[in-house]
């Protein structure tokens, strides 16, 4: 079995296993918001399903639903109204990972609860939810990060 065939086989197995857990009540699972380059679910892992710029489940894929600058459910669309939602390890909602600074619960809204650098609930606060010492902080290079879920209808095509 050649390396390209093995790589394709492993990719299919990984996708199949992931698809069994992707669709949940919260929406499509998009991995963990984390700078950890080794984490299997980390969006900071360029070789992983959620960090690859080719994966349909990655916010780094500019041609995909969740990374496109024109998709309404994308983290990178500055006008999106339904960007991905963030949850910490206890299941507590931590806002929307969004480039839209006008959404009240966007992590890019500098005046909002989840975007302000002075809010304890913000991932932008180095002493609050964004503290690098927290296991679920997106800024902890050894941590697990926060879960990302798309705000899409699981029955949507």
N, C-alpha and C positions, 0 to 999 in steps of 0.2 A: 504494500500500500504506500503510494508516494506521499510526500509531505503535503502537496496541495489537496489531495483527496482526504487525507487525515484531518487537515485543518478545516475543510468544508464539513466533514462528518462531525467534528467537535462543535463547530458553530451551530449546526442543525440540532445537535443534542442539547446544547446550551439554550438555544431558543425554545425548544420544546419544553424543557424543564422550567424555563422562566415563564412561559405562557400559562402554565398551570397555576401560577400564583400572581400573575400580573393583574388580572381583572378582579378587583375587590370592590367593596362598597364605597371606598373613598375615590375610586377611579383607577386609571391605569398607573401601575407602579413605575416610577421613573428613576429608581435608585436612591442613593443617599447623597445629599448635598454635603460634600466633604472634599478637603484638599488632600486626603490620604491617597497617594498614588498606588498603593498596594491593595486597598480595599476592593473586594470583588464587586460590590455594589456601588462603589464610589464613582461619582461623576468626574473625579479627579484622576481616575485610572483610564488612560487612553486606550488600553488594550481590553478593557472591560465592556460589557454589554451597554452600560449606562454612561460610559465616558467616551466611547468611540464616536468619531464624527461621521461614521457610516451607519450606525445603528438606528433603527426606526424608533427606539425608546430613549434616545439620547437628546438632551437639550443642546448638545454640541453639534448636532446634525443640521446644517443650514437648509437642507432640502426636506427635512422631516417636519412633522406637525409640531413637535415640541421645541424645535430650535430655529424654525423659520421666522424671518422678520415680518411675515405677513399673516401667519396663523394666529387666530384669536386665542388659542390655548398654549401659545408659545411663551417661554420665559424671556425670549430676546426681542419680542415685538413691543416697541414702546407705546403701542396703542391697544394692546391686548386687554380684554376685560375678563378673561377666564384663564389666567396663567396658572402654572402648577402651584399646589398648596404644600406647605411645609409642616411637618409634625415632628416633635422631639421624641425621644425614646420612650416617654411616658404617654405618648399619644396626644399631647397638648398641641393645639394648633399654634403655629408660629408665623402665620402670614402667607403671602404669596410671593414666590420667587419671580420677580418681574422687573422688566426694564421700564415699566410704566410708572412714572413718579406721581401720577394723578389718582391712582387707585388708593383708597383709604388704607387698605391692609397690605400694600405692596412693600417689599423690602427696599425698594428704591424711593419710597416717599420719605423725604427727610423730616417731615413733620408728623408722620404717622407712628402708631404704636410699634409697628414691626420694622420700620425703616429708620427711625430716629436713633442717633448715636447715644442718646441719653436715656432711652427707654430700656428697662430691664428685660423686656420681651423681644428686643430687637437683636438679630444676628449681627448687626453692625456695631453693637455695644461691646467693646472688649472686656467689660466687667459684668455683663449680663449674659444673655443667651449666646452671645458670640465669644465668650471667654475661651481662650485656647486651652485652658485646663479642663474644661468639661468634656466628658466622653462623647457627648452628642453634638458638640460644637462643630460647625462646618470649618472652623479655623484651626482645629486640632489635627496636625499632620499624622497623628497616630490613632486618632479616634474613629468612631463609626459614622459620625455625621447625623444629619436629620433626614427623615424620609420625605421623598418628593412624590406627590401624586398628581396626575393630570386632572384637571377639572373638565373631564369629558364624560359623556354618557357611555357606559360600557356596552350599550346596544347600538351605539352610533356607528355608522359604516364610514 
